[in-house]
Amino acid sequence: MKVHEYQARQLLADAGVPVPPGAVIESIEDAASTYKQVTRDAGTDLAVIKAQVHAGGRGKAGFVKLVRNPEDATDAARFMLSNKMVSPQTGPEGLEVKRLLVAAGVDIEKEFYLAITTDRATRRNVLIASSEGGVEIEEVAEKNPDAIMKVPLHPLVGLEAHQARTVAFRLGFVGKQVNQAVKVMLALAKVFVDKDCTIAEINPLVLTPPSQDHPDGQVLAIDAKFNFDDNATFRHKDIQAMFDPTEENPAELRAQRFGLSYIALDGNIGCLVNGAGLAMSTMDIIKHHGGEPANFLDVGGGASEEAVTEAFRIILSDDSVKGILVNIFGGIMRCDIIAQGIINAAKELGFKIPLVVRLEGSNVDAGRKLLEDAASDLPTLQAATDLTDAAKKVVAAVG
């Protein structure tokens, strides 16, 4: 589960991390008054307007703008709320922007990167830090991997103060800056564990120039990203309340309501399988034979008629789907029952596109016989003997 930047900033602020003041707006008319409020609270005339979407590349797409007066704030809001944001992470169709964060701007002397995630190779949480913040960490890893520090966290104790202090020194913090940076790192690590995050990221963490109130400068988090383990959100009502369904694919949300796992892809061959491993191998063999999978859809071990029917409806809701490959292993449920469920669903929905079915498992011969007998009533239906045969048939059928 993902949350918006303004929600991530609030989580950091609640944990004691210094975050510049900000407010969220949903209309162009609120931009000027919110700008005045935020800048007045921060004692500055600089603010930043940021689109709140679940995708990166906002700055390069023109959806992060610095403003110094109410008129510019209104113009920025008008542009962002009236245009779709297109970036490398959105695809060419772009994303509609419905919320904007209006945050106080700060003078920046240096930018840093901080994150905590899980290193599956070592099966431990790890702190990732770099003195090259403000850009995508993938770019830093590619161009200057030595600039990235990785500190494994103790499985029980978590991030220890001496580890955070060492990282702060290596990042170049000095004087009172060190204690500020340590406080941020320890808070980030605590949020990561307490909220069951899969990633907790601050990019950039910034150091402001020296001022009368802060002679050594101030360490601030001005952008944040949090993702959460879906399997753990049941114990975090506050995190569940942050879920924004408008940022998710409607078909994927619909699948969740029926206990199905569905991920939309860009191809034209719909995939209906039971089991994640079977789904991956099905998509791979479609690609191998020159086709393009349109989705990952796992109906689970039961593969009931109701689940299959709803799965077909979800697949067919994608206009780009020109054919469907069903690849089901009958283990928990017999193949003849699965076959009859597929036939009933296909008749109910009135299939007009090619439907190739491959069954394997208990009572497979009876299941295949049912499919062959139903072909006269369902001219688009083809039975396959194995996965290779199924892939070849569906790829040929969609042309």
HELIX and SHEET records of a PDB file:
HELIX    1   1 GLU A    5  ASP A   14  1                                  10    
HELIX    2   2 ILE A   28  ASP A   30  5                                   3    
HELIX    3   3 ALA A   31  ALA A   42  1                                  12    
HELIX    4   4 PRO A   70  SER A   82  1                                  13    
HELIX    5   5 ILE A  137  LYS A  143  1                                   7    
HELIX    6   6 PRO A  145  ALA A  147  5                                   3    
HELIX    7   7 ALA A  161  LEU A  171  1                                  11    
HELIX    8   8 LYS A  176  ASP A  194  1                                  19    
HELIX    9   9 ASP A  230  ARG A  235  5                                   6    
HELIX   10  10 LYS A  237  GLN A  240  1                                   4    
HELIX   11  11 PRO A  245  GLU A  247  5                                   3    
HELIX   12  12 PRO A  250  ARG A  257  1                                   8    
HELIX   13  13 ALA A  276  HIS A  288  1                                  13    
HELIX   14  14 GLU A  305  LEU A  316  1                                  12    
HELIX   15  15 CYS A  335  LEU A  349  1                                  15    
HELIX   16  16 VAL A  364  ALA A  374  1                                  11    
HELIX   17  17 LEU A  387  VAL A  398  1                                  12    
SHEET    1   A 4 GLY A  22  ILE A  25  0                                        
SHEET    2   A 4 LEU A 100  ALA A 104 -1                                        
SHEET    3   A 4 ALA A  47  ALA A  51 -1                                        
SHEET    4   A 4 VAL A  64  VAL A  67 -1                                        
SHEET    1   B 5 ILE A 148  PRO A 152  0                                        
SHEET    2   B 5 ARG A 124  SER A 130 -1                                        
SHEET    3   B 5 LYS A 110  ASP A 119 -1                                        
SHEET    4   B 5 CYS A 197  LEU A 207 -1                                        
SHEET    5   B 5 VAL A 219  ALA A 221 -1                                        
SHEET    1   C 5 ILE A 148  PRO A 152  0                                        
SHEET    2   C 5 ARG A 124  SER A 130 -1                                        
SHEET    3   C 5 LYS A 110  ASP A 119 -1                                        
SHEET    4   C 5 CYS A 197  LEU A 207 -1                                        
SHEET    5   C 5 ALA A 224  PHE A 228 -1                                        
SHEET    1   D 2 SER A 261  ALA A 264  0                                        
SHEET    2   D 2 ASN A 295  ASP A 298 -1                                        
SHEET    1   E 4 ILE A 269  VAL A 273  0                                        
SHEET    2   E 4 GLY A 323  GLY A 330  1                                        
SHEET    3   E 4 LEU A 355  GLY A 361  1                                        
SHEET    4   E 4 LEU A 381  ALA A 384  1                                        
END                                                                             
